[in-house]
Amino acid sequence: MRIFCFALLTMFSSLCNAAEASRQMATHLKIRFNIDNDSSEPVCLAKNIFFEARNQGVKGMYAVASVTLNRVKDPRWPNTICGVVKQKKLRNRWICQFSWFCDGKSDKPNLKLKMERDAWDMSKLIASVFLAYKVPDTTGGAMWYHADFVYPKWANSYVVTTQINNHIFYQDIR
């Protein structure tokens, strides 16, 4: 299944550009991406992929989608994609689960820049695949991750499952 999903992404993105591939996939799967609809599950997933991993390549983007959906399935987090992405409160403290959501910057991709447009199109394509198919998790069940150039205090509380590009992924210590 993992090979199928990567092959599907590669096939769609190499047969045409990512924009055309994401349009074809979204049309085929009847998924709508209205960038202004912040309560849309496809948009929430695509934005999280985009803002967390647009510089990580397809494997890194795929991994962020996996972590997002791992959290949706876990009772410690909200049971919707938008709920997980926008979650701010933890133990009576206000913190963001994903840094882009609370950084004070615009939460819309800058589609005037070609690199941003391409990354947004790939994010939509990956979100479409994750929402339409049962995609295997390449993170080893990770619930957390961070960039390899930081070392957050919480990292000692979990076990590393994998590193994909410059993101290190973690799960609970069992």
N, C-alpha and C positions, 0 to 999 in steps of 0.2 A: 504494500500500500504506500509506503514512504516513497518508493521509486516512482510509483504512479503519480503521486502528487507533485513531486519535483519535475517529473517529465511533463505533466500537464502545464505547470507554470512555465517551464522552459519552452514547450511547444507553443503556447499562446504568445509568450513574449518574444520568441524568435521568429515566428511566422510573420509577425507584424510588430509594430512598435507597441510599447506597454499601454499607451492610451487606447489604441484600437483593440488590443487584447482585453483590457479591462471593460471596454464597452461591449465587446462580444460576449464575454463571460457574464457580465451583469445582465445583459439582455436575455441570454440563454437561461439564466437562473432566475430571471424576474426580480432582480435586486436593484433597488433605487438608491443612488448616492446623491442626495441633495446636501451639499456642503454646509448649507445654512440650517439644516435640521439637526441640532445637537442632541436630540433625543432618539435619533434613529440608530438602531443597533449596528447596521452596516457602517454608518458614518463614524460612530464611536470606535469601532474596531479599526477601521481604516486610519482614523486620526491617531490612535494609539500606536499603530504600526509605524505610521509616517513620522510622528514626532519622537518616538523612542528609538527608531532603528533605520531611518532613511539613509544613513551612511554605513549601514552594516551589510548591505547586499541581501540577496534573496534569503539565504539561510538565516541571517540575523533577524530579518523581518518576520520570517516564518516562526522563529523562536519566540519573539515578543507576542505574536498571535497565540502561540501555545500557552505561554504563561497567563495571558489575559483569560483564555478559556479555562485553564486549570483553576483559576480563582473563581470563575463563575460556578464551577462544579463543586467547590469547597464551601461548606457551611459557614466558614469564618468570614466570607466576603458576601457582598450582595449577589443575587442570583441572576443578574442581567449584565450584559457587557457594559452598557452605559453606567450602571451602578458601580461596577468594579473600577472603571476608568475614572469616574468622577468622585470616588470615595475620598473623603478628606479627614474624617474623624476617626481616631483610634484611641481608646482608653481615655476619653475626655480631653484629649489634646487634638489640636487641629494640625494635621500633617497631610500631605498629598501622597498617594500611592505611586503616582507617576509625575515626575517633576515638571513636565511640560504643562500640566493642567493648572498649576499654581505659580508659574514663573512670571506672571504679569504681562507676558507677551501675547500677541494675537494667537488665537487657536485655529486660525485658518492658514492652510498652506499658501505660500506666495506663488501663485500660478503664473505670474509674469516671468519668473525665472525658469528656464528650460529644465535645469537639474531638479528643481522643486516639482515642476509639472510631471516629469518622468517618475520621480519617487512617489508622488501622490497617485499616479496611475498604477504603479506597481503595488502600492499599499491597497488600493481598491481591488486589484486583481487577487491578491493574497487573501484579503478579507472575504471576497466572494467565494473562493475555494473553501476556506474554513467554515463559512456559514452553510455551504451546500453539501459538503462531504465530511465524512468522519475521517479527519486527518490525524495521522499518528503524531505523537508528541516527540520531538527531537531533543527536548531539554531534560529528559529523565524525571518528569513530574515536577519540575521546578515551579515554585510559587514566587520567587524573588530573583532579582538580578541587579547588577550594577556594572558600571564601566570599570575596566581594569586599572584606570588611573586614579581611582578613589578607593578608600577602604572604610566603609561605614561601620559604626559600632555594632550594628545588628548582625554583621556577617559571621561573627564568632558563634552565634546561636544556631547556625544552620550548617548543612553539609553541602559542599560543592558537588553539583551533578555533571556539569560540563562547562566549557568555555567555547563560545562561538564568536569569532572575530574578537572585538574587544569588550564583549559582555560576559560576565561570569554569572552562572546560574546556580541557584540553591534550592534545596528542599529541607523539610524538617529532619532533625536528627532522630533516627528510629531506634 
